[in-house]
Amino acid sequence: MSLHFIFKQRRIYLFTLFAFSLLLQANAQNLIKNPSFETTHKCSNKTGNFYLDVKDWFVPSEGSTDYFNDCGEEMNTSQNFIGRQSVYDGSSFAGFYMYGPDNYREYITATVSEPLEKGKRYKISFMVSLADKSGLSVNQFEVLFTEDIPKSDSNKNIKIEGLREEQNINYVKSNTTVFYSNKENWICVSADFVANGTEKYMTIGNFKRNLVTKTERTGKNQRKAAYYYLDMVSLTKDVHQFNLDELYVIKDLLFTPDSFVINTNAKRELKILLRHLKRNPNLNLTIYGHSDNKGNKNYNKELSVKRAKAVGEFLLDNGLRFNRISWRGFGDKIPLANNTTKKGRLKNRRVEFVISKEKQQNTYANTVFVNQE
């Protein structure tokens, strides 16, 4: 393909990956209603009343999940039957056993407010704190997505195998295996997953039997159980996603003349890109380097290659395999802005990338965005 053809077809959109992703994160829609249990039917004054007191949430088994609120007496957040904890958000939180004698379990179930898109990645997060009187902690929280509310007439662990035979499920585990043993502070539990498009209900808890649940002692003369407070549940679409075969400009990678050093802001952007590529091992990356038109054409071509290579080497140094990356330099042949101004030349000293299933892009880009200044 000639450069003349490329110039006629290409449209460029300056995509600020890091800043734009933060903006999307801040405005990402939480798909869980009543995420911090603030909307209630009444002030809770009785153990095991979560299913009666909290709006938009369910209890899927015979386990007696609890609800704590600042307005309660017996079920007050600051002083209750199993300890005390400051509220993370609002004036209330939930409480349940992740591990108890004879496989005793408690769960909470939420309705997903809109259908998840099949093949898209989503993020789950919630805050937890181990109750003061818990003598054990666990190292993993689990989340189960189902088409129907999982119902169990037992107070023991809900069996995944049985549910899988009845309906489509999506079984997700928290990312870390560190024991959640902090009784003073709230700790974030998070996980990401790819939706299968059938998720309507989300249940949080421990679906494993005691025999295969890893626990750690947290103190003497305390309950041989793991009881957790839980607050601020979030389910959002992962904003760090990229379209295939589209051209992205690493806008925060601002080179000074003659430079190919990657700055700190650009490294943050590239780590987001790196995470996406590691999650998707079937995808490959082509990197394009550019320069302004100051100086010799051959020098500009060499400098543009060094800029593209610097990005490639950063990704390689951080764990991406060599056979998934290729880079090219175009020198000053494809300006993004007018080279007669300082601002324009700064825009032209750039690096772009395309993610595709191909090992290497043979053309500059198949589809790109429109620049809106």
Secondary structure, DSSP 8 states (H G I E B T S, - for coil): --HHHHHHH-------HHHHHHHHHHT----BSSTTS--BSS---STT-HHHHBTTEE--SSS--EEEETT-STT-SSSBTTB----SSTTEEEEEEEE-GGGB---EEEEBSS---TT-EEEEEEEEEE-TTB-EEES--EEEEESS----SSSB---HHHHHHHS-EEEEE-S--S----SSS-EEEEEEEE--S---EEEEE--S-GGG--EEE--SSSBSSEEEEEEEEEEEE-S----TTBEEE-TT----TT-----HHHHHHHHHHHHHHHH-TT-EEEEEE---S-S-HHHHHHHHHHHHHHHHHHHHHTT--GGGEEEEE-TTSS-SS-TTSHHHHHHHS-EEEEEESSSS-SSS-SB------
